[in-house]
Amino acid sequence: MFQHRHLLKKLFMIVLAGFVLTNCGVRQKYTILYNLGGTSSGTATNDIVDISKNIKRFRFEKVVDSSVGAKNNFIQLLKGKVDFAITHNSISVKNCRDVKLSKKEIENENNLRVVAPLYGEKLFIIYPDSLKAKSLPELMEGRRIGVGPKTSALKDLLVDLMEHYKVDINKCTFVNTPYKQNKVTNNKIDVSCFLTDYNDKTVRAQLSNPDLVLFDLDASTTNPKLSSAEGFRIFHPEVHTFIIPAKLYGHTPKKPAITIGVSAVLLTHKDVHKHKVYDLIDNIFKFNSKGHILNRMEEDFDPDDLHYAIHEGTTLFQDRNRPTFIERYSKPIASGLSVLIAGFAAFMRWRNNRRYRLLREFYQRALELEKRINQKGGEAFYREAFAEILAIKAQVYDLLIEGKIQVNDNFLAFQALINNLILQLTISDPESAKIE
């Protein structure tokens, strides 16, 4: 007996503790992948974690990963190692053929959702100015091309681009290195490629060398929409064309240069509650400090440009300030209502006129009968007249019940005339009134 009481007491204390903790504001924890190495995604992740401290519903815990690259981050999401991660919009399972994934992990791709595109990552192709390359095949063929770590998705995108520009891939050697070691050197790398942001420290450090320059994908134009890179985008809708401003890195590029890029997106799983995703986006826009990489986030973006569906919470956030149906279509609705009201008014006029004409016919019949009563006499005539008056009265009341005649001043005048005729006939021939 004592043991039962002790167990019940213990259970009660556990439930009470849970209740107290719940009501003391304990927030749910979500994990977010943090890459070391000073990358844009690492900077953005830090910003997101700091901003999330303002959120009451949940908090973030960083999962530190020494591996760098959008491909690595994507794989960690597929494996369920983290709840949130920043990766590239162009990444999919097809980029992970060299990684062993279970069937369940592959199927997890269908559960991924975009929280938001965060910023654009551009393709930077850095090479010695002494090469004087005029085309991508001329630059790449026979060269050692640095593409960073194997966990990066850069190589897949770069190969697709090179094939579009008719580069013979078999004549190219791709070199994987740690991110910061992806540099143009005499003995390892001839061309260094990055998929990153304008402010990337490794890119800036290389381009501080006046002998290294950026490659322009289409030197014939400064309009991305008219460039050959736009042709590549048609077949790869998740890719965007960008302009690298002239003299951005001092000596290079000499004029605005065309390149391609992808959006860095914050991905999560679809089962994360929509209101928590809503709170996250809302707080990013509320508390993001100037100068941070997240400042380039845009509230409205085209879901068709994204490889994955947007999260339900993101849709909720985007719809928060959108005009209602009434607000969006107020003018056509107002015009429609005006037409409807005018039409209804015209219908009512027609209906009232019809009722008036109908009552007028019976009124005229009653007036003609009154004339005959005043001109003629005799018991037979009075009976006939009385029957006709009652018939007129019955017809009018039937029409009144059917709604084809309404009670108004005209009807009251008609009713007074009928009652007057009945009274007149009753006085003239009391016997005839008995048929009523």
Backbone torsions as a table, in degrees:
resi	resn	phi	psi	omega
1	MET	NA	-43.4	179.8
2	PHE	-62.5	-39.4	-179.6
3	GLN	-63.8	-41.3	179.0
4	HIS	-61.3	-44.5	179.1
5	ARG	-62.7	-40.4	-179.6
6	HIS	-63.6	-42.3	179.1
7	LEU	-65.4	-42.8	178.7
8	LEU	-62.7	-40.4	179.3
9	LYS	-64.4	-40.8	179.9
10	LYS	-65.4	-43.3	178.9
11	LEU	-62.2	-41.6	179.0
12	PHE	-61.9	-41.2	-179.7
13	MET	-66.0	-37.3	178.9
14	ILE	-65.5	-46.1	179.2
15	VAL	-62.1	-43.0	-180.0
16	LEU	-63.4	-41.4	179.3
17	ALA	-63.4	-41.6	178.0
18	GLY	-62.6	-40.9	179.3
19	PHE	-63.8	-43.8	-179.1
20	VAL	-64.1	-44.2	-179.7
21	LEU	-62.9	-40.7	-179.9
22	THR	-62.3	-40.7	-176.1
23	ASN	-87.4	-2.7	176.4
24	CYS	-95.3	10.8	173.3
25	GLY	84.6	25.9	175.5
26	VAL	-67.6	123.4	-174.8
27	ARG	-95.4	147.0	176.5
28	GLN	-66.9	146.0	-177.2
29	LYS	-106.0	134.3	171.8
30	TYR	-122.1	148.3	179.0
31	THR	-98.8	144.5	177.8
32	ILE	-134.5	136.6	-175.8
33	LEU	-76.8	132.4	178.9
34	TYR	-121.8	119.4	179.9
35	ASN	-91.9	132.8	174.3
36	LEU	-78.5	164.6	172.4
37	GLY	110.5	7.0	175.6
38	GLY	70.3	26.9	179.7
39	THR	-80.8	167.8	178.4
40	SER	-62.0	-39.9	-179.3
41	SER	-65.1	-36.1	177.3
42	GLY	-65.0	-42.5	177.8
43	THR	-62.5	-45.7	-179.2
44	ALA	-64.6	-39.4	178.9
45	THR	-62.7	-43.1	177.1
46	ASN	-58.4	-43.2	179.5
47	ASP	-62.4	-43.3	-178.8
48	ILE	-63.5	-42.6	179.4
49	VAL	-63.4	-42.9	178.6
50	ASP	-62.9	-44.1	-178.7
51	ILE	-65.7	-35.0	-176.6
52	SER	-66.0	-13.7	178.2
53	LYS	-65.5	-18.1	178.4
54	ASN	-86.1	-6.3	-175.9
55	ILE	-89.2	130.7	-177.2
56	LYS	-85.1	-26.3	-173.2
57	ARG	-76.9	-31.1	-176.8
58	PHE	-158.6	172.9	176.3
59	ARG	-138.4	160.7	178.9
60	PHE	-102.2	145.0	170.1
61	GLU	-122.7	125.1	-178.1
62	LYS	-74.9	133.9	170.6
63	VAL	-105.3	106.6	-173.9
64	VAL	-76.2	132.0	-178.9
65	ASP	-131.5	123.6	-179.0
66	SER	-75.4	-18.2	177.5
67	SER	-74.0	144.5	-178.6
68	VAL	-119.8	135.5	174.9
69	GLY	139.6	143.5	-178.7
70	ALA	-63.7	-33.8	179.6
71	LYS	-64.2	-44.4	177.9
72	ASN	-60.0	-44.2	-178.8
73	ASN	-63.8	-39.9	179.2
74	PHE	-62.9	-42.6	-179.3
75	ILE	-64.3	-39.2	178.9
76	GLN	-63.1	-34.0	175.5
77	LEU	-68.3	-44.2	179.3
78	LEU	-60.1	-38.5	-178.2
79	LYS	-78.5	-7.3	179.8
80	GLY	75.2	20.8	-179.1
81	LYS	-74.7	-26.4	179.9
82	VAL	-138.8	162.3	178.9
83	ASP	-90.7	-32.3	-178.7
84	PHE	-133.4	148.5	174.4
85	ALA	-161.0	150.7	175.8
86	ILE	-95.1	127.8	178.8
87	THR	-143.2	-171.7	-179.6
88	HIS	-96.6	147.5	179.6
89	ASN	-63.9	-22.3	-176.0
90	SER	-86.1	-7.5	-174.7
91	ILE	-76.1	139.6	172.7
92	SER	-151.2	179.1	-178.9
93	VAL	-60.2	-29.5	-178.7
94	LYS	-63.6	-21.6	177.1
95	ASN	-82.0	-1.9	-173.5
96	CYS	-115.9	28.5	-178.1
97	ARG	-64.3	-25.0	-179.4
98	ASP	-87.2	3.8	-179.2
99	VAL	-112.7	135.2	179.8
100	LYS	-79.9	114.2	179.8
101	LEU	-123.4	141.7	176.7
102	SER	-76.2	166.6	179.1
103	LYS	-60.0	-40.7	179.9
104	LYS	-64.4	-40.6	-179.9
105	GLU	-66.2	-38.3	177.3
106	ILE	-65.3	-41.6	179.6
107	GLU	-67.3	-22.8	178.9
108	ASN	-62.3	-19.1	178.5
109	GLU	-57.7	-33.6	-179.6
110	ASN	-69.6	-15.4	-179.0
111	ASN	-96.4	-2.1	-178.6
112	LEU	-79.3	142.5	179.9
113	ARG	-136.0	147.5	178.4
114	VAL	-85.5	124.5	171.8
115	VAL	-77.4	-48.9	177.6
116	ALA	-173.4	147.5	166.1
117	PRO	-71.2	132.7	-173.8
118	LEU	-97.6	-48.0	-177.6
119	TYR	-163.7	165.3	179.8
120	GLY	-91.5	139.1	174.4
121	GLU	-112.9	123.3	-172.8
122	LYS	-101.9	153.8	176.2
123	LEU	-84.7	121.8	176.1
124	PHE	-112.3	121.8	176.8
125	ILE	-111.7	109.5	-174.6
126	ILE	-107.1	131.9	-177.9
127	TYR	-151.4	162.2	178.1
128	PRO	-68.6	133.5	-179.7
129	ASP	-60.5	-23.8	-177.9
130	SER	-65.5	-18.9	179.4
131	LEU	-70.5	-27.1	177.5
132	LYS	50.9	41.3	-177.3
133	ALA	-72.4	134.2	-179.7
134	LYS	-102.1	-16.6	-178.9
135	SER	-142.5	164.2	-179.4
136	LEU	-66.7	-42.3	176.0
137	PRO	-59.5	-40.4	-179.9
138	GLU	-64.0	-34.7	-179.0
139	LEU	-77.5	-40.6	-168.7
140	MET	-91.8	-37.0	-174.4
141	GLU	-66.4	130.7	-178.9
142	GLY	80.3	8.9	-177.9
143	ARG	-109.2	160.4	170.9
144	ARG	-95.7	117.7	-170.9
145	ILE	-109.0	118.0	178.5
146	GLY	-80.5	125.5	-178.6
147	VAL	-123.4	15.1	176.6
148	GLY	76.6	-159.8	-175.9
149	PRO	-70.9	159.2	178.5
150	LYS	-64.5	-23.5	-179.4
151	THR	-78.2	-0.6	177.7
152	SER	-87.6	152.1	177.9
153	ALA	-95.5	6.3	-175.2
154	LEU	-60.9	-44.0	-173.2
155	LYS	-58.6	-44.6	-178.5
156	ASP	-59.7	-45.9	180.0
157	LEU	-66.1	-41.1	-178.5
158	LEU	-64.9	-41.1	178.8
159	VAL	-62.8	-43.7	177.4
160	ASP	-59.0	-42.7	-179.9
161	LEU	-65.5	-44.2	-178.8
162	MET	-63.9	-38.6	177.7
163	GLU	-65.2	-36.5	177.3
164	HIS	-62.6	-35.6	-179.9
165	TYR	-92.0	15.8	173.9
166	LYS	63.9	35.0	174.1
167	VAL	-81.7	134.8	176.5
168	ASP	-79.0	103.0	-175.1
169	ILE	-61.5	-31.8	-178.5
170	ASN	-65.3	-17.7	179.8
171	LYS	-94.9	6.3	-177.3
172	CYS	-113.1	147.5	175.9
173	THR	-118.3	121.4	-179.3
174	PHE	-96.5	131.0	-175.6
175	VAL	-115.2	122.0	175.1
176	ASN	-93.7	133.5	178.3
177	THR	-142.9	164.1	167.2
178	PRO	-56.9	152.6	-171.2
179	TYR	-52.2	-50.4	-174.5
180	LYS	-73.6	-13.4	-179.6
181	GLN	-96.2	4.5	178.4
182	ASN	-79.6	78.0	-175.2
183	LYS	-129.8	148.5	177.0
184	VAL	-70.4	117.8	177.2
185	THR	-134.7	162.5	-176.6
186	ASN	-69.4	-25.7	-172.0
187	ASN	-113.2	-4.1	-177.5
188	LYS	-128.4	-50.6	-172.7
189	ILE	-128.4	131.1	177.8
190	ASP	-94.8	-37.8	-179.2
191	VAL	-130.5	128.4	-177.5
192	SER	-109.0	126.5	-176.8
193	CYS	-119.1	141.5	179.1
194	PHE	-137.6	149.6	170.1
195	LEU	-121.5	95.6	-170.5
196	THR	-155.6	-167.7	-177.5
197	ASP	-95.8	164.1	-179.1
198	TYR	-55.2	-35.1	-172.4
199	ASN	-90.8	10.6	-178.1
200	ASP	-56.0	128.8	-175.0
201	LYS	-65.7	-38.2	-178.5
202	THR	-67.6	-39.8	177.6
203	VAL	-65.4	-46.5	-178.5
204	ARG	-63.3	-37.9	-179.8
205	ALA	-63.7	-42.2	179.2
206	GLN	-65.7	-43.5	-175.3
207	LEU	-77.9	-0.4	170.9
208	SER	-73.5	-14.4	175.1
209	ASN	-82.3	116.3	-176.2
210	PRO	-65.9	-12.1	179.5
211	ASP	-84.9	-10.2	-179.8
212	LEU	-106.0	139.5	-177.1
213	VAL	-134.9	170.0	177.9
214	LEU	-98.0	142.8	178.9
215	PHE	-87.5	138.7	177.9
216	ASP	-101.0	120.8	-177.3
217	LEU	-66.0	-23.9	178.2
218	ASP	-151.1	94.4	-177.0
219	ALA	-73.9	-7.8	-176.5
220	SER	-80.0	-11.3	-177.5
221	THR	-149.6	158.5	173.0
222	THR	-113.4	9.2	178.2
223	ASN	-103.2	110.6	-177.4
224	PRO	-56.2	-34.9	-177.0
225	LYS	-69.5	-20.4	179.9
226	LEU	-102.6	3.9	-174.3
227	SER	-89.1	165.6	176.5
228	SER	-67.1	-23.2	178.6
229	ALA	-66.1	-28.9	178.1
230	GLU	-66.3	-30.8	175.6
231	GLY	-63.8	-37.3	176.2
232	PHE	-64.9	-38.7	-178.5
233	ARG	-63.6	-32.2	-179.7
234	ILE	-58.4	-37.8	-179.6
235	PHE	-89.4	-9.4	179.2
236	HIS	-135.1	77.3	-173.3
237	PRO	-62.1	-17.3	178.5
238	GLU	-78.4	-7.1	-179.6
239	VAL	-96.9	148.9	176.1
240	HIS	-122.0	156.6	172.6
241	THR	-97.9	144.2	-176.7
242	PHE	-133.6	160.7	171.9
243	ILE	-109.0	128.9	169.3
244	ILE	-93.8	113.8	-174.5
245	PRO	-57.2	147.3	178.3
246	ALA	-60.4	140.6	176.5
247	LYS	60.3	22.6	-178.6
248	LEU	-58.6	-36.3	-179.5
249	TYR	-111.4	33.8	177.6
250	GLY	87.6	-83.3	-176.2
251	HIS	-91.7	-13.4	-176.0
252	THR	-141.1	146.1	-7.7
253	PRO	-76.8	156.0	-177.6
254	LYS	-68.4	-31.7	174.6
255	LYS	-137.2	166.5	179.5
256	PRO	-51.3	129.5	-174.5
257	ALA	-111.8	144.0	179.3
258	ILE	-88.8	136.0	172.3
259	THR	-147.1	178.2	176.0
260	ILE	-116.1	171.2	177.4
261	GLY	-169.5	174.4	178.1
262	VAL	-131.8	164.3	177.1
263	SER	-86.1	135.0	168.3
264	ALA	-81.4	123.8	-175.2
265	VAL	-119.4	147.5	172.6
266	LEU	-91.5	117.0	-178.8
267	LEU	-106.4	150.8	172.9
268	THR	-147.8	-172.3	178.9
269	HIS	-98.2	152.0	-174.3
270	LYS	-67.7	-19.7	-177.2
271	ASP	-83.1	-2.4	172.2
272	VAL	-68.0	132.1	-172.1
273	HIS	-60.4	139.0	-174.7
274	LYS	-60.8	-35.0	-177.7
275	HIS	-71.3	-25.8	177.8
276	LYS	-75.8	-38.2	174.8
277	VAL	-66.0	-40.8	176.9
278	TYR	-57.5	-48.6	-179.0
279	ASP	-60.5	-39.3	-179.1
280	LEU	-62.1	-50.5	-179.1
281	ILE	-64.1	-42.8	-179.5
282	ASP	-59.0	-42.6	-178.8
283	ASN	-72.8	-31.2	176.2
284	ILE	-60.6	-43.2	-179.7
285	PHE	-74.8	-28.0	-178.8
286	LYS	-78.9	-41.3	-168.6
287	PHE	-113.5	3.1	-180.0
288	ASN	-68.1	129.1	-178.5
289	SER	-83.2	153.8	178.6
290	LYS	-65.4	142.2	178.3
291	GLY	94.2	-15.7	179.0
292	HIS	-77.3	156.1	-176.0
293	ILE	-63.4	-27.4	-178.2
294	LEU	-72.8	-7.9	177.6
295	ASN	-62.2	-18.7	-177.9
296	ARG	-87.1	1.1	176.2
297	MET	-64.5	142.5	176.3
298	GLU	-117.1	137.9	-177.7
299	GLU	-68.0	-40.0	-178.8
300	ASP	-105.0	125.0	176.8
301	PHE	-142.9	158.5	-176.0
302	ASP	-86.1	115.0	178.9
303	PRO	-59.6	-23.7	-179.3
304	ASP	-68.3	-19.4	178.8
305	ASP	-82.2	-6.8	-174.5
306	LEU	-99.7	144.7	-179.4
307	HIS	-73.5	-31.6	-178.9
308	TYR	-115.6	158.1	178.6
309	ALA	-67.1	150.5	178.5
310	ILE	-81.0	151.5	-178.0
311	HIS	-68.3	150.9	-179.8
312	GLU	-59.2	-35.3	178.5
313	GLY	-67.4	-32.0	177.1
314	THR	-67.6	-43.3	176.8
315	THR	-59.9	-41.1	179.1
316	LEU	-61.3	-41.2	-179.9
317	PHE	-68.1	-43.3	-178.9
318	GLN	-64.3	-30.9	-176.3
319	ASP	-85.7	-4.0	-170.8
320	ARG	-64.7	-37.3	-176.7
321	ASN	-107.6	3.8	-179.1
322	ARG	-71.7	142.1	-179.2
323	PRO	-61.3	146.9	177.5
324	THR	-68.5	172.2	178.8
325	PHE	-57.9	-42.1	-179.2
326	ILE	-64.2	-42.6	-178.8
327	GLU	-66.8	-41.0	-178.1
328	ARG	-66.5	-36.7	-173.9
329	TYR	-114.7	30.3	-176.3
330	SER	-61.8	-42.0	-177.9
331	LYS	-66.2	-51.8	177.8
332	PRO	-63.5	-33.2	178.5
333	ILE	-66.4	-43.0	179.1
334	ALA	-62.0	-42.7	178.6
335	SER	-63.3	-42.7	179.5
336	GLY	-63.5	-41.4	178.9
337	LEU	-65.4	-38.5	178.5
338	SER	-61.3	-45.1	178.5
339	VAL	-63.7	-41.6	-179.3
340	LEU	-64.2	-43.9	179.9
341	ILE	-65.0	-43.3	178.7
342	ALA	-62.6	-41.7	178.6
343	GLY	-64.9	-40.4	179.4
344	PHE	-65.5	-41.0	178.9
345	ALA	-63.2	-41.4	178.3
346	ALA	-63.9	-40.6	178.6
347	PHE	-63.1	-42.4	-179.4
348	MET	-65.0	-38.7	177.0
349	ARG	-63.1	-44.0	179.0
350	TRP	-62.6	-41.9	-178.3
351	ARG	-66.2	-43.2	179.6
352	ASN	-65.6	-39.8	177.4
353	ASN	-63.3	-39.5	179.4
354	ARG	-64.4	-43.1	178.0
355	ARG	-62.5	-40.4	-179.7
356	TYR	-64.5	-45.0	-179.9
357	ARG	-62.9	-39.1	-179.8
358	LEU	-64.6	-45.1	179.5
359	LEU	-67.8	-35.0	-179.3
360	ARG	-63.1	-35.7	178.3
361	GLU	-60.5	-44.9	179.6
362	PHE	-69.9	-33.6	179.1
363	TYR	-64.9	-41.7	178.7
364	GLN	-65.5	-38.6	177.0
365	ARG	-62.3	-39.9	179.3
366	ALA	-67.1	-38.5	178.4
367	LEU	-65.6	-41.5	178.3
368	GLU	-63.9	-38.5	178.2
369	LEU	-65.6	-37.1	178.5
370	GLU	-62.2	-40.0	178.1
371	LYS	-61.7	-44.4	-178.2
372	ARG	-65.8	-37.2	179.0
373	ILE	-62.9	-39.4	-179.0
374	ASN	-72.1	-23.1	-176.6
375	GLN	-95.2	-29.8	-175.2
376	LYS	-113.2	178.2	177.8
377	GLY	-159.6	-173.8	179.4
378	GLY	106.4	146.6	-175.5
379	GLU	-61.4	-42.5	-178.1
380	ALA	-64.0	-41.8	-179.3
381	PHE	-65.7	-42.0	-179.4
382	TYR	-61.5	-40.5	178.6
383	ARG	-63.8	-42.9	179.2
384	GLU	-63.6	-43.1	180.0
385	ALA	-65.0	-41.2	-179.6
386	PHE	-62.8	-42.1	179.5
387	ALA	-63.7	-38.3	-179.9
388	GLU	-67.6	-40.1	178.4
389	ILE	-61.3	-44.8	-180.0
390	LEU	-64.2	-35.9	178.7
391	ALA	-65.7	-43.9	178.0
392	ILE	-60.9	-45.1	-179.3
393	LYS	-60.9	-43.9	-178.9
394	ALA	-64.2	-42.1	-179.9
395	GLN	-63.1	-43.0	-179.6
396	VAL	-64.7	-41.0	-179.6
397	TYR	-69.0	-33.0	174.5
398	ASP	-63.0	-43.8	178.1
399	LEU	-64.9	-34.0	177.6
400	LEU	-64.7	-42.7	178.7
401	ILE	-64.2	-37.1	-179.8
402	GLU	-76.8	-7.3	179.3
403	GLY	83.9	9.4	-179.1
404	LYS	-85.9	-13.0	173.9
405	ILE	-133.1	139.6	-179.4
406	GLN	-115.5	155.8	179.0
407	VAL	-78.1	114.7	176.1
408	ASN	-150.0	-168.5	-177.8
409	ASP	-61.3	-37.3	179.4
410	ASN	-64.1	-41.7	179.3
411	PHE	-65.7	-41.4	179.7
412	LEU	-63.6	-36.7	177.1
413	ALA	-65.5	-42.2	177.7
414	PHE	-62.3	-44.7	-179.2
415	GLN	-62.2	-39.5	178.6
416	ALA	-64.2	-39.9	178.7
417	LEU	-63.6	-45.5	179.9
418	ILE	-61.7	-46.8	-179.6
419	ASN	-63.0	-36.1	179.2
420	ASN	-66.8	-40.5	178.5
421	LEU	-66.0	-41.6	178.9
422	ILE	-61.8	-42.8	179.2
423	LEU	-64.0	-41.6	-179.3
424	GLN	-62.4	-44.1	179.7
425	LEU	-68.8	-35.4	179.7
426	THR	-64.3	-38.7	179.1
427	ILE	-71.9	-41.2	-177.3
428	SER	-70.1	-39.0	-177.0
429	ASP	-147.3	88.1	-178.0
430	PRO	-56.0	-30.5	-178.5
431	GLU	-66.3	-35.7	-178.2
432	SER	-68.0	-27.1	-178.6
433	ALA	-71.7	-13.2	-177.6
434	LYS	-69.3	-18.5	-179.1
435	ILE	-74.3	-14.0	179.6
436	GLU	-67.3	NA	NA
